[in-house]
Each structure stands twice: as C-alpha cells, then as structure tokens.
C-alpha cells in the first residue's frame, strides 16, 4: 500500500503547476516553494486517503501528505540564479538577504526583478533611481555574523527568515572619532555619540520601516559635522552623501570659513578666507567637509581619497587662495579661471621647487612656466591635456603619456590606473581571457609608473596563485568549471581589481 501511496504522491505533485519555472526573483521563488510544499501536501494527502481504500485511511493521508509535500517542495526549488544571489531588493527598495555563502554568491536582483552581476554597488533614491557608489567593490557592504550579505547603504534589512533587522550598518565611529568596522545596529545622537542597538526610525501604516534623517555625520578625519544629513558610511567609514545634488546655477548659502568649494563638475572654487579661520570646504554635492580637500574627483565624478597626509594636499598661492595639489586649475575669489596651476614644479635639473606655479612640462620634462597645456570645450570647460611624463621622487624624468599630480612635496600621485581600460579594450568575463587581460594591465601600469615595483610583484604573484587554483579545479567533459568554482575565481579577480582600482571591472566585463 505504501508504494501505491508514494506513486500517488508523485502523481499529485505532477498536477501542481511548475512554480519554479515561472519565478523571476528570490521573493517569488521563496513564496513558490512554500506554495508548492503546501499544495503537494494537500493533494498528496487526498490521493493517499483514496488510494488507501479500505485500509488505514489515516496512515494513507499522512504518508500521501508527507510524500506530496516533499516532492512539491523540490519541484518549486529555486533556480540557479537565486541560489547564487546575495539577495534582492523589493519594490520598496528594501534589501532581503539570502544567506548564500561568499563562494557561491555572484549577483543579486534589483527592484525591477532584473539580475545584476556582483554585489549591490550603490543605493536607490526616493525616486527609485539607482545611484552607483563612488567607492570600490570592497566598500559596498559585507557579511555579518549570521552569514547575510548587507549593503553598506542599507539602514536595515530582511534576514533569510524574512525577519526585519532595523538600523543595521557596516560599522560606526566611537566617541573618539575612531572607525570600528563590522556589522552593527544603532544610530548617532545629535552630538555624534553612537547609540548601540537602538535604531532610529518608525514603521508607517503599511508596516514599512522609515529611517529618521541623521543629525550629522563623521568626516574621514573622524570629526563630527552636525546638521541634518542623508547618506551612509561605506565599510571603511567614508561618508557617502545621498542627499539631492544642488542646482549648479543656484548660489547656496555657504559658511564664511571655507577654503572653497567644488562645483558639480568637480572644479575647485577658491575663497580668500584668512588661513587662521578656514575650517573646511564644500564637496560637489554642497556638503560640508572638515579640513582641506585630500583627494580628487575622477573623470566619472567619483571622489578618490589621497594616500598622502593632509599637509601635502595643497597650498596657498600669492593671492591667499588655498589650492588643492590635485587641481589642474581653479577659479579664484572673483570667479576667474586660472588654468594649469600646480603646487610646485621640477626644474631642468630634477630639483623640486615648492610654491604655487602655473605652466606645464614638455616631452623632455622641461618646465614651461605660464603656458598651460589644455583647451576649452564647447561649453567653456577647461580640459587639461594628458601629461607627457612625470618626475619620480629621485628627480628622474619618466617619459610617456600619463595622468596625475604632484603633492606639495613633489611626490607624484598617479590618477591613470584604471584610465587605460579603453586602450586595452573591454574587460572580458571569460576566465582565461580575463586572467590574460589582468596580466597585461599590471605590467602596463608598472611600465607607466602608475604601479610600484612592490605592488606589481604582489599583484603578479596573486594572479599566479589564481591561475594555479583555476587550473587545479575539476572540469566537466566539455572542459568547463562548475558554476561555484568559476564564481570563486571571479570573486578573487574582483578583489584584485578593487585593490588595483580598476573601476570598470564589474560594469564592463562581458
């Protein structure tokens, strides 16, 4: 009888619509599996009762329900994409974590149920528009102690059991302004004190969690800036503003103790404020940042923090304007453009001459004072030419087109690492081709001086290790890696790309 009931359960499950084949995201797949289990159990129990005939109908019902439920559950099992998803966003832009381990996760579903490779790299604004994070892939979020991958921008999330965890973040600043990394829950009060475990917000009538506006934020220097703010901290404690970008034609009210501000094209506007009063500056989103600018905006408008100390980030010119070392020109206090400005230059003997100067180097490394290399586009924006080479800290000239700037002590900071993507073509996604591309990129960056010998050797050794691991993995009859093994190698390549600041690694890999 039990064999008849088992066959009946299989037949019952076959009557259930194939839920899994119709699913578009993890949310539906999870619901579909529950429906499949319940439906299988119900139909299986009925058929089990009938098949039992004059026998033990209770036993037949139970066995039929169990068999139908198990089979229905397996029929509605999530497909390969969902089983490799970090999680998904629902229509309200809330994150649902799946608990899939790092070695298996390869992407996620956006709010429109579209699959996206890699972990979420940004956030949804109030208009449901996606904004990419200006940081690296490593800054986007991370796994917590429960094995859930949580975006840094998520102020709460649903865990794998669909339980809401409010006020979650990837770290916090303590009372001394020191960044403490790791998944945590809490909020800041108006004085910048971290209130652990106490989430700041409320649920609306529909049960949706509404996070309160933050009363301020910590800058990368660990100093608290009070005032209503909207944004989040990445995994390294860097504040990412998500507030509205001001109208470039508007003239917002700004503090009178600012070194200056960046416009929405990333160009520097200097003020003549007394250096003893200057306390900070405004970024391109018109957000106040304490201290002097210590970095630059790249061609995509992303802020790239400098690895140097604040003392080398810029200097005052003869007119009392503070000029970032990375500025290839600036607007003075009268909004007059000064092109080709630098915080010093190397003379023909390779000696560093400190002090704000205007000019450019020729192909032989000779400083041409007063003659700026660049042009204005149709909109009047100044476009600086690529430099024909650079001086290292030993005063030796290295010829070859490059991009970067000197800090106030004459140390070269390259900004071209990742800008040579177009010259090498799109980054391939196929493993062997991507490995070869990465090898060529590392060696090219070393020849151009944008990657040190130590970092070059370290990167090539890591690439060799990845190659060895890839070659040692099992393959099927067609010579293909399993989905899990390929994902593990791609994750290692993504991490190496992040370290080398190859910003197009994910978005351009095909």
Backbone torsions as a table, in degrees:
resi	resn	phi	psi	omega
1	UNK	NA	-40.1	-177.7
2	UNK	-62.5	-35.8	178.8
3	UNK	-64.9	-40.4	178.5
4	UNK	-63.2	-39.8	179.8
5	UNK	-65.6	-39.6	179.1
6	UNK	-61.3	-46.1	178.0
7	UNK	-62.8	-35.1	177.6
8	UNK	-65.5	-37.7	177.8
9	UNK	-63.7	-41.5	178.0
10	UNK	-62.8	-42.2	178.4
11	UNK	-64.2	-37.5	179.1
12	UNK	-64.3	-45.1	-180.0
13	UNK	-62.7	-32.4	179.7
14	UNK	-66.4	-22.9	178.2
15	UNK	-77.5	-16.3	-178.2
16	UNK	-75.4	132.5	176.4
17	UNK	-55.8	142.0	-179.8
18	UNK	-70.9	89.0	-174.9
19	UNK	-61.0	-44.2	-172.7
20	UNK	-60.5	-36.1	-176.1
21	UNK	-67.2	-20.3	-177.2
22	UNK	-98.0	-1.4	-175.0
23	UNK	-78.8	142.7	179.1
24	UNK	-111.2	-18.1	178.4
25	UNK	-151.1	177.0	-175.9
26	UNK	-65.7	-32.6	-179.3
27	UNK	-61.5	-48.3	-179.6
28	UNK	-69.8	-36.5	-179.8
29	UNK	-64.7	-39.7	178.8
30	UNK	-64.6	-45.8	178.4
31	UNK	-64.3	-39.3	-179.4
32	UNK	-63.1	-35.6	-179.5
33	UNK	-69.1	-38.7	176.8
34	UNK	-63.7	-45.2	179.8
35	UNK	-62.3	-42.7	-179.9
36	UNK	-62.0	-40.2	-179.8
37	UNK	-65.7	-48.4	-178.5
38	UNK	-64.5	-45.1	-178.7
39	UNK	-63.8	-42.1	179.3
40	UNK	-62.7	-41.3	179.4
41	UNK	-65.0	-41.6	-178.1
42	UNK	-64.9	-51.4	-178.4
43	UNK	-67.1	-39.3	179.6
44	UNK	-63.5	-38.0	179.0
45	UNK	-64.7	-41.2	179.5
46	UNK	-64.2	-47.8	-179.4
47	UNK	-66.7	-34.8	177.9
48	UNK	-62.8	-37.7	178.7
49	UNK	-65.3	-42.0	-178.2
50	UNK	-68.5	-45.7	-177.0
51	UNK	-64.3	-30.5	-179.1
52	UNK	-61.8	-21.7	178.1
53	UNK	58.4	-125.2	-179.4
54	UNK	-87.4	2.4	-179.3
55	UNK	-78.2	-154.4	-178.2
56	UNK	-77.1	96.5	-176.3
57	UNK	-67.5	-32.2	179.0
58	UNK	-64.3	-46.3	178.4
59	UNK	-63.7	-40.5	179.3
60	UNK	-62.7	-40.6	179.2
61	UNK	-64.2	-45.2	-178.0
62	UNK	-63.9	-49.3	-179.0
63	UNK	-63.1	-39.9	178.3
64	UNK	-64.1	-40.6	-179.9
65	UNK	-66.1	-43.2	179.9
66	UNK	-64.4	-47.6	-179.2
67	UNK	-64.0	-43.9	179.1
68	UNK	-65.6	-37.6	178.8
69	UNK	-64.8	-44.3	179.7
70	UNK	-62.5	-45.2	-178.2
71	UNK	-69.2	-41.0	177.2
72	UNK	-61.1	-37.7	178.1
73	UNK	-62.8	-42.1	-178.3
74	UNK	-72.5	-34.5	178.2
75	UNK	-62.9	-37.3	-178.3
76	UNK	-91.5	15.0	-179.7
77	UNK	-60.8	138.2	-178.5
78	UNK	-55.6	148.6	-180.0
79	UNK	-77.5	-177.8	-173.4
80	UNK	-62.3	-38.7	-178.2
81	UNK	-61.5	-47.4	-177.5
82	UNK	-66.6	-34.8	-179.9
83	UNK	-73.0	-3.7	176.3
84	UNK	-121.6	22.9	-176.6
85	UNK	-100.1	134.6	170.7
86	UNK	-61.2	-33.3	-178.6
87	UNK	164.0	-158.6	179.6
88	UNK	-154.7	158.0	173.0
89	UNK	-98.5	137.3	173.8
90	UNK	-88.3	-176.3	-176.1
91	UNK	-66.0	-18.9	177.6
92	UNK	-95.0	14.1	177.6
93	UNK	67.5	19.5	178.4
94	UNK	-89.4	141.3	-176.6
95	UNK	-86.5	134.4	175.1
96	UNK	-117.2	113.9	-179.8
97	UNK	-83.9	146.8	-179.2
98	UNK	-100.8	-23.5	-175.7
99	UNK	81.8	11.2	177.0
100	UNK	-68.3	134.8	-176.7
101	UNK	-67.3	158.6	-173.8
102	UNK	-59.5	-36.8	-176.7
103	UNK	-68.0	-21.1	-176.5
104	UNK	-103.2	-26.1	-175.6
105	UNK	-72.3	130.3	-179.1
106	UNK	-128.8	-8.8	-178.0
107	UNK	-174.6	-166.0	-179.3
108	UNK	-155.4	168.4	175.0
109	UNK	-100.5	132.1	176.1
110	UNK	-82.1	-176.9	-175.2
111	UNK	-66.8	-17.3	179.6
112	UNK	-98.2	13.4	176.1
113	UNK	70.2	22.9	176.6
114	UNK	-96.0	140.0	179.2
115	UNK	-78.5	134.8	178.6
116	UNK	-127.1	128.1	178.8
117	UNK	-69.5	144.3	177.9
118	UNK	83.7	173.7	177.7
119	UNK	-77.1	156.0	178.4
120	UNK	-55.3	132.6	-176.8
121	UNK	-123.2	63.0	-179.8
122	UNK	155.2	-149.3	-175.6
123	UNK	-158.5	162.4	173.4
124	UNK	-96.4	135.0	176.3
125	UNK	-88.2	-174.5	-177.1
126	UNK	-65.8	-21.0	178.1
127	UNK	-93.5	13.0	179.4
128	UNK	67.1	19.2	176.7
129	UNK	-89.9	140.3	-178.8
130	UNK	-87.2	131.2	177.5
131	UNK	-118.8	124.5	-179.0
132	UNK	-73.0	144.1	177.4
133	UNK	-72.6	132.7	178.6
134	UNK	-72.7	-8.9	-179.2
135	UNK	-85.9	-168.9	179.9
136	UNK	-89.2	171.5	179.0
137	UNK	-57.5	-34.7	-179.1
138	UNK	-67.1	-18.1	-177.5
139	UNK	-91.4	-3.3	-169.6
140	UNK	-76.9	-22.5	-177.0
141	UNK	159.5	-163.8	-179.9
142	UNK	-176.2	176.8	179.5
143	UNK	-84.8	140.8	174.3
144	UNK	-96.1	-176.4	-175.8
145	UNK	-64.5	-22.5	179.7
146	UNK	-89.0	2.6	178.4
147	UNK	82.8	17.8	176.9
148	UNK	-95.6	133.3	174.0
149	UNK	-85.9	122.4	-175.2
150	UNK	-118.8	123.2	175.3
151	UNK	-60.2	141.9	177.6
152	UNK	-59.2	-29.4	-176.2
153	UNK	-82.6	-4.2	-177.1
154	UNK	-83.5	120.8	176.4
155	UNK	-96.3	50.8	-175.9
156	UNK	131.0	158.9	-177.9
157	UNK	-163.8	164.9	171.9
158	UNK	-95.7	130.1	178.8
159	UNK	-80.3	-174.9	-175.1
160	UNK	-65.3	-18.8	178.1
161	UNK	-97.4	14.5	-180.0
162	UNK	62.2	30.1	174.0
163	UNK	-97.0	130.2	-177.0
164	UNK	-76.1	130.3	175.8
165	UNK	-115.5	106.1	-172.1
166	UNK	-87.2	149.0	171.7
167	UNK	69.0	25.3	-179.1
168	UNK	-76.5	144.9	175.9
169	UNK	-145.8	167.7	-176.0
170	UNK	-93.3	16.7	179.2
171	UNK	153.1	179.9	179.6
172	UNK	-158.2	162.0	173.9
173	UNK	-94.0	132.8	178.2
174	UNK	-82.8	-174.7	-175.1
175	UNK	-66.0	-15.9	179.3
176	UNK	-99.4	8.0	179.1
177	UNK	77.6	20.5	179.0
178	UNK	-97.9	135.3	-178.6
179	UNK	-78.5	127.7	177.4
180	UNK	-114.6	106.7	-175.2
181	UNK	-81.6	157.5	179.1
182	UNK	124.8	146.6	-177.6
183	UNK	-62.0	132.1	-177.8
184	UNK	-151.9	170.8	-179.5
185	UNK	-130.9	133.6	180.0
186	UNK	160.2	-163.4	177.6
187	UNK	-158.9	168.3	176.5
188	UNK	-96.3	144.3	171.7
189	UNK	-88.6	-175.6	-174.4
190	UNK	-65.3	-18.9	179.4
191	UNK	-97.4	5.6	178.4
192	UNK	83.1	16.3	178.3
193	UNK	-88.6	134.4	-177.7
194	UNK	-79.7	126.6	179.2
195	UNK	-106.5	92.5	-174.3
196	UNK	-66.7	138.2	174.4
197	UNK	78.2	-7.3	-178.3
198	UNK	-109.8	103.9	-178.2
199	UNK	-80.0	145.7	-176.5
200	UNK	-106.0	106.8	179.9
201	UNK	164.9	-164.2	-176.7
202	UNK	-159.2	166.6	173.6
203	UNK	-102.2	137.4	177.0
204	UNK	-82.5	-174.9	-176.8
205	UNK	-64.2	-22.1	178.2
206	UNK	-90.3	3.6	179.4
207	UNK	85.4	4.9	-179.8
208	UNK	-81.5	136.0	-179.9
209	UNK	-77.1	127.4	178.1
210	UNK	-113.2	111.4	-179.2
211	UNK	-76.5	138.4	176.9
212	UNK	-70.5	151.8	173.8
213	UNK	-63.6	143.2	-178.0
214	UNK	-78.7	145.2	-176.4
215	UNK	-82.8	7.9	-178.9
216	UNK	158.7	-173.2	178.0
217	UNK	-154.6	160.0	175.4
218	UNK	-93.5	134.9	173.7
219	UNK	-81.9	173.2	-179.2
220	UNK	-64.4	-14.3	177.0
221	UNK	-88.9	2.8	177.5
222	UNK	80.4	13.8	179.4
223	UNK	-101.0	138.1	-177.2
224	UNK	-80.4	130.7	175.2
225	UNK	-114.4	108.5	-177.7
226	UNK	-75.2	154.0	179.8
227	UNK	128.2	142.6	-177.9
228	UNK	-51.8	129.3	-176.3
229	UNK	-139.3	154.1	177.9
230	UNK	-132.0	123.3	-178.9
231	UNK	162.6	-160.4	-179.8
232	UNK	-157.2	165.4	176.0
233	UNK	-99.7	137.5	173.6
234	UNK	-78.2	-177.2	-174.3
235	UNK	-68.3	-10.5	177.2
236	UNK	-103.3	6.5	177.0
237	UNK	85.3	13.2	178.9
238	UNK	-89.0	131.0	-177.1
239	UNK	-74.7	128.9	175.9
240	UNK	-113.6	111.0	-178.1
241	UNK	-74.0	134.0	176.0
242	UNK	-117.7	10.8	178.1
243	UNK	-73.5	171.7	-178.1
244	UNK	-66.8	140.3	175.0
245	UNK	-79.7	126.6	-174.4
246	UNK	-66.7	156.0	174.8
247	UNK	-61.0	123.4	-177.3
248	UNK	-63.3	-20.0	179.3
249	UNK	-84.9	-17.0	-178.3
250	UNK	-78.9	155.4	177.2
251	UNK	-116.6	87.1	-177.2
252	UNK	-66.9	155.8	177.0
253	UNK	-70.5	127.2	-179.5
254	UNK	-124.3	157.3	179.4
255	UNK	-66.4	152.5	-178.4
256	UNK	-92.1	9.1	176.5
257	UNK	-115.4	31.3	-178.3
258	UNK	-94.6	137.7	171.9
259	UNK	-61.1	-33.2	-179.3
260	UNK	163.8	-161.5	179.5
261	UNK	-153.0	158.1	173.2
262	UNK	-97.8	138.1	173.1
263	UNK	-84.0	-179.6	-174.1
264	UNK	-75.0	-0.7	169.8
265	UNK	-97.1	3.7	179.2
266	UNK	80.3	15.5	178.6
267	UNK	-90.6	143.1	-174.8
268	UNK	-86.5	133.3	174.5
269	UNK	-116.1	113.2	-176.6
270	UNK	-87.1	152.9	172.4
271	UNK	-114.9	171.0	178.1
272	UNK	-106.0	26.9	-179.4
273	UNK	-62.0	144.2	179.0
274	UNK	-60.5	134.1	-174.8
275	UNK	-61.9	-23.1	178.5
276	UNK	-77.6	-14.7	179.6
277	UNK	-102.5	-24.4	-174.8
278	UNK	-60.1	132.8	-174.8
279	UNK	-127.6	-15.1	-177.4
280	UNK	-179.6	-165.4	-178.7
281	UNK	-151.2	170.6	176.9
282	UNK	-106.2	132.6	177.5
283	UNK	-79.3	-176.0	-175.3
284	UNK	-68.1	-14.3	175.7
285	UNK	-96.7	12.4	180.0
286	UNK	62.7	30.4	175.9
287	UNK	-98.5	135.7	-178.8
288	UNK	-72.3	134.1	177.6
289	UNK	-128.3	126.4	-179.7
290	UNK	-71.3	145.4	179.4
291	UNK	86.1	-176.0	178.7
292	UNK	-88.7	155.0	177.0
293	UNK	-58.7	129.9	-179.7
294	UNK	-126.3	65.5	-177.7
295	UNK	164.4	-157.1	-178.7
296	UNK	-159.0	162.1	173.0
297	UNK	-93.8	130.7	178.7
298	UNK	-82.3	-174.9	-175.7
299	UNK	-64.2	-21.5	179.9
300	UNK	-93.0	2.3	-179.4
301	UNK	83.7	10.9	178.6
302	UNK	-88.0	140.5	179.8
303	UNK	-81.8	126.2	177.9
304	UNK	-113.7	111.2	-177.8
305	UNK	-69.8	141.2	178.2
306	UNK	-76.6	147.0	176.9
307	UNK	-84.5	-8.3	-177.9
308	UNK	-83.6	178.0	178.5
309	UNK	-86.2	163.2	-175.0
310	UNK	-62.0	-28.1	-176.9
311	UNK	-66.4	-19.6	-178.4
312	UNK	-102.8	5.6	-171.9
313	UNK	-78.6	-11.1	178.7
314	UNK	170.5	-169.5	-178.6
315	UNK	-162.5	170.8	177.2
316	UNK	-89.5	141.4	173.3
317	UNK	-89.4	-177.8	-175.9
318	UNK	-65.5	-20.6	-179.4
319	UNK	-92.8	4.1	177.9
320	UNK	83.9	18.8	176.1
321	UNK	-92.9	133.3	174.8
322	UNK	-85.1	123.6	-175.0
323	UNK	-117.9	122.6	175.8
324	UNK	-61.3	141.0	179.0
325	UNK	-58.5	-31.1	-176.4
326	UNK	-81.1	-4.1	-177.6
327	UNK	-77.8	123.5	175.3
328	UNK	-86.0	19.7	-175.5
329	UNK	151.5	166.8	-177.9
330	UNK	-161.4	164.1	171.8
331	UNK	-94.7	131.2	178.8
332	UNK	-80.8	-174.0	-176.2
333	UNK	-63.2	-19.8	178.9
334	UNK	-98.5	13.0	-179.3
335	UNK	62.4	30.5	173.6
336	UNK	-96.3	131.0	-176.7
337	UNK	-77.1	130.1	175.4
338	UNK	-113.5	104.5	-174.5
339	UNK	-84.9	150.1	172.0
340	UNK	68.4	28.0	-178.7
341	UNK	-76.5	144.9	176.4
342	UNK	-141.0	159.3	-178.2
343	UNK	-90.3	20.4	179.2
344	UNK	154.0	177.5	177.4
345	UNK	-156.9	160.3	174.4
346	UNK	-92.6	134.6	177.2
347	UNK	-83.6	-177.1	-174.9
348	UNK	-65.3	-15.5	178.1
349	UNK	-97.8	6.4	179.0
350	UNK	78.6	21.6	178.6
351	UNK	-98.8	137.1	-177.9
352	UNK	-79.4	127.4	176.9
353	UNK	-110.3	105.6	-177.2
354	UNK	-75.1	154.4	178.3
355	UNK	121.4	143.9	-177.9
356	UNK	-60.1	129.6	-178.6
357	UNK	-140.2	159.5	178.8
358	UNK	-124.9	128.9	-179.4
359	UNK	161.6	-158.4	178.1
360	UNK	-159.9	168.3	176.0
361	UNK	-97.9	145.3	172.8
362	UNK	-90.0	-175.4	-174.7
363	UNK	-65.1	-20.1	179.0
364	UNK	-95.0	3.9	178.3
365	UNK	84.9	14.8	178.6
366	UNK	-86.9	132.9	-179.2
367	UNK	-78.5	124.2	178.2
368	UNK	-106.1	98.1	-175.0
369	UNK	-69.8	139.6	173.3
370	UNK	80.3	-15.6	-178.5
371	UNK	-103.2	104.6	-176.8
372	UNK	-83.4	143.7	-179.2
373	UNK	-101.7	106.7	-179.8
374	UNK	167.7	-169.8	-179.6
375	UNK	-158.6	165.0	175.7
376	UNK	-99.8	139.0	178.7
377	UNK	-83.7	-172.6	-175.3
378	UNK	-63.6	-22.9	179.8
379	UNK	-93.5	3.4	179.9
380	UNK	85.7	5.8	179.2
381	UNK	-79.9	135.1	-179.5
382	UNK	-76.5	128.5	178.1
383	UNK	-115.1	110.1	-179.7
384	UNK	-75.5	138.1	177.3
385	UNK	-70.4	153.8	173.0
386	UNK	-63.4	142.6	-178.4
387	UNK	-78.0	146.2	-176.4
388	UNK	-82.2	5.5	-179.5
389	UNK	161.4	-171.8	179.1
390	UNK	-154.7	161.0	174.4
391	UNK	-98.3	136.0	173.2
392	UNK	-86.6	179.6	-175.9
393	UNK	-69.8	-10.3	175.9
394	UNK	-91.3	1.9	179.8
395	UNK	80.5	16.6	179.0
396	UNK	-96.0	137.3	-178.9
397	UNK	-84.9	131.8	176.0
398	UNK	-116.0	108.4	-178.1
399	UNK	-77.1	151.7	178.5
400	UNK	131.9	135.9	-177.3
401	UNK	-55.4	131.4	-178.4
402	UNK	-154.4	175.3	-179.6
403	UNK	-140.1	135.1	-179.5
404	UNK	165.5	-162.6	179.5
405	UNK	-156.4	163.9	174.9
406	UNK	-101.2	138.5	173.4
407	UNK	-79.3	-177.6	-173.3
408	UNK	-69.8	-6.5	176.1
409	UNK	-106.8	7.4	176.4
410	UNK	85.7	14.2	178.8
411	UNK	-89.0	129.7	-175.9
412	UNK	-78.7	130.3	174.8
413	UNK	-117.0	112.0	-178.1
414	UNK	-78.4	137.7	174.8
415	UNK	-117.5	11.6	-175.6
416	UNK	-96.6	-6.7	-178.7
417	UNK	-69.5	106.8	-171.9
418	UNK	108.3	-11.0	176.9
419	UNK	-90.6	-5.2	178.9
420	UNK	-93.0	14.6	-178.3
421	UNK	-60.9	-42.2	-176.9
422	UNK	-66.2	-36.5	-178.6
423	UNK	-67.6	-26.5	179.4
424	UNK	-96.6	-4.4	-179.1
425	UNK	86.9	171.9	-179.3
426	UNK	-58.8	148.1	179.1
427	UNK	-75.9	121.0	-179.9
428	UNK	-73.9	154.0	178.7
429	UNK	-96.8	-26.7	178.6
430	UNK	-60.1	133.7	-167.6
431	UNK	-56.2	-54.1	-176.3
432	UNK	-61.9	-40.3	-180.0
433	UNK	-67.5	-38.1	179.5
434	UNK	-68.0	-38.7	177.2
435	UNK	-60.6	-43.4	178.7
436	UNK	-65.8	-38.9	178.7
437	UNK	-62.8	-44.3	-179.2
438	UNK	-63.4	-40.6	178.8
439	UNK	-60.5	-45.1	179.7
440	UNK	-65.0	-39.5	-179.3
441	UNK	-63.3	-46.8	-177.8
442	UNK	-61.2	-45.8	-178.8
443	UNK	-67.6	-37.2	178.5
444	UNK	-66.2	-41.8	179.4
445	UNK	-63.7	-36.0	178.5
446	UNK	-67.9	-40.7	179.7
447	UNK	-64.0	-34.9	-178.1
448	UNK	-82.0	-7.1	179.7
449	UNK	83.4	7.8	179.6
450	UNK	-89.6	-1.6	177.3
451	UNK	-138.6	124.3	-177.3
452	UNK	-66.9	163.7	179.4
453	UNK	-63.1	-40.1	-179.8
454	UNK	-62.8	-47.6	-179.4
455	UNK	-68.3	-33.8	177.0
456	UNK	-61.4	-49.5	-179.6
457	UNK	-63.1	-41.0	179.3
458	UNK	-62.5	-43.5	-178.2
459	UNK	-68.8	-41.3	178.9
460	UNK	-65.9	-36.5	177.0
461	UNK	-66.0	-40.4	177.3
462	UNK	-64.7	-40.4	178.6
463	UNK	-64.2	-39.3	177.4
464	UNK	-62.5	-41.0	178.4
465	UNK	-63.4	-40.0	178.7
466	UNK	-65.8	-42.4	178.2
467	UNK	-59.6	-45.7	-178.8
468	UNK	-61.2	-43.8	179.0
469	UNK	-63.1	-41.1	-179.0
470	UNK	-65.4	-41.1	-179.1
471	UNK	-69.3	-27.0	-177.5
472	UNK	-86.0	-3.7	-178.5
473	UNK	-81.5	147.6	179.2
474	UNK	-68.1	150.4	179.6
475	UNK	-131.7	160.1	177.0
476	UNK	-83.7	-172.0	-175.9
477	UNK	-63.6	-24.6	179.0
478	UNK	-90.0	6.0	179.5
479	UNK	78.4	19.5	-176.9
480	UNK	-99.7	145.8	174.3
481	UNK	-76.7	157.6	173.0
482	UNK	-69.1	161.2	179.5
483	UNK	-58.6	-41.6	-178.2
484	UNK	-65.5	-45.9	-179.0
485	UNK	-65.8	-41.1	178.4
486	UNK	-63.8	-40.6	179.0
487	UNK	-62.8	-38.1	180.0
488	UNK	-63.5	-40.2	178.8
489	UNK	-69.9	-41.2	179.3
490	UNK	-62.6	-37.0	178.0
491	UNK	-62.8	-42.3	178.7
492	UNK	-64.2	-38.8	177.5
493	UNK	-68.2	-36.3	176.8
494	UNK	-62.2	-41.4	-179.9
495	UNK	-64.9	-40.9	177.3
496	UNK	-65.3	-39.9	178.2
497	UNK	-62.5	-41.3	178.5
498	UNK	-60.9	-42.3	-179.0
499	UNK	-65.9	-33.0	179.4
500	UNK	-87.2	-1.4	179.7
501	UNK	60.4	41.4	172.4
502	UNK	-85.0	87.9	-169.1
503	UNK	-67.7	-20.0	-178.9
504	UNK	-94.4	11.1	-172.1
505	UNK	-59.4	-43.0	-177.6
506	UNK	-84.8	-46.8	-172.9
507	UNK	-69.5	-24.8	-174.4
508	UNK	-108.3	-2.0	179.5
509	UNK	-74.2	127.4	-178.4
510	UNK	-126.9	NA	NA
